[in-house]
Amino acid sequence: MKKSILLLFTYLISNIGFAQSNKSELQFDTKYYDAVNKWVALPAKDTDTINYYGFIYIDQQAGFTFDMGNTFKITENNKFIAKIPEKTNRMMYRIQPNWTEVAIIPEKKLSEMNLPSQPDWLKIYMKDSNSVSYLKNIGYFYNHVGASHNAIVPLQKGFEKDAQFEGLGFELGFAYNATQKFTEAIPILEKTLKYEPKNALLYKELGFALINTEQFERAEKIYSKGLTLSDSDFQKSEMAVNLAQTYFKLKNRSKFNKWAEITRKYAEKGSRFAQFIDYFEQNWDKK
């Protein structure tokens, strides 16, 4: 697919201290990841009467993207007057995690702006939207920016199509854990381990879900297996400190000592995981 020149987003939303117009219906309180496949307005600066607008979508290879539409203004009687998007020179910007909040343009205002509900070119990006690869990639991008609440639906759909697709079970288990749906995470991760028995990340996520459903002995077995498979000291120290914290809360000294020792073995000196162990030991007798 031939694309127009992709520009880095360096100036348009470099500052987030913008004001919103009291006379419009626009509310600049929506995260970009909650405005996917929507026309949005960007907040104008205090001295401006012109807003930029555009369309947010997910490129399954590059992630969250803002397709610049053009500018528009809001009249005294709250009518949206827009310049039509350029058709020959589309400008697309990769959205950074610290992007400003946007306003979703109400459907009834799109006709005033002479905009379709969705741009025609979106069909190009959505042509594979039912494929497992597409669904997994979309879920990954949501998880990656902390929007796991949006990742679950596409990942579930993909998992129902092909539970063995590489990386899919992990992303779905991660999304469930991130949204505190631990009981839903467990069977997904257990099933995925049958296909990817040497994936240490699956053990990390499964152990975390087991801890949060108070299956501590099972969590120990899972984490112990994960420790033997992982080649990352950070992952190992993360698993160990989770159990150390658990047994600190339960006041099980022998279990705590075991996992505190493992944490210190793999955690970098002075790291937050090492500091957690120091804190737990110093506060063991406090309520």
Phi, psi and omega in degrees: 000128180278129181243152173286172186300131179266122181254146175285144181276096188248343186226327192296322182232043181285337178241146181247005181272063183256161177253154177248152182284131180286341186269354183258172177270004184279133176239114184271069184223020183251129175290147183303326183284352173259010181233028181291137183063037178229149167282133182228157174251144175262141184295137178279152174289164185308321187270358185263149172249000182249135174250152168267150175224163179185190186236131179260132177213174177247120169278120188294350175260323187252342177100204186295131187223141175251120176264113183296126175274279178186210179246160174211162176230158181249123183283174180298330179264021173067035174262138182266116180249117188239149167276139183289143179300146174291132180268335186263347184218067179294140176242123183240139183234130175286127184279130178271154184303332183266022181303151177295159173285150186238173174244128174285127181286124181302145182305320183292340179275342181297323179294325176297327182270001182059040180247142174285166177302320176218143179292151182300324184293344181298331181301330180296319182281340183259002187297334179253023190295344178262359179282150181296322179299314179300311183298320178294316181296319178297315178299320178301313183296322176296313179300320187296332182255012177081023179247048184297338177298334177268347184279334190297313184299307179296324181291320176300315180300316178294320182295324178293329179283318185203092183292344183266001182296129188302128176086345185290313181298322177297313182299320180291317177298319178299316181297319178296315179297318182295334179258015176062030175259066190292323181293331176284330181291322189302306181295329178296313183290322178296318179294319182293328179297337177292331180265333182230066188292349181249014180273104184297330180297327178294321178295322179297314181291320180294317178300320179296318179294321180294319176301316185281356170248016174061034174257071192290319180295319177296320179299319179299316180296318181294314179295322179299320177293318179299324179296325182285337184264332186285142174251016180245117177297328178295314178298319180297316181292328178293315177298314183295319183290331176299318178285324177300317179296321179300314183282340170295315180293325180277351182059041175260098190294317184294318177294319179300312182302321180299311185278337173293320179296318179294321178301312181295331180296323186253340182282142175295145180298129180084358179290166182295329178292319176296321178294325177300316180298317177301317181296315181299318180293319181290337184245020185302320185270000178269150179282000000 
